[in-house]
Amino acid sequence: MLVGFVRKSNAGRAVKLSINTSSFQDCATYVTSDGQTYVQLVISLNALSGVIEGSRAVTSINQLND
């Protein structure tokens, strides 16, 4: 499921995450042993490297559904 996008900042010194709030609310969660709740998201390492290096403008943030 598509949750958002990753872009390089205009200054090129940071990676910007844009998360769609409606999609995020629909994400599955898990609880750790200390009671904290998390959402597990995935970004392709190859695609993220492309964004950082400048060969790609954007890549997606997803949640994999089993």
Secondary structure, DSSP 8 states (H G I E B T S, - for coil): -EEEEEEE-TTSSSEEEEE-HHHHHTS-EEE-TTS-EEE--B--HHHHHHHHHTS-SEEEEE----
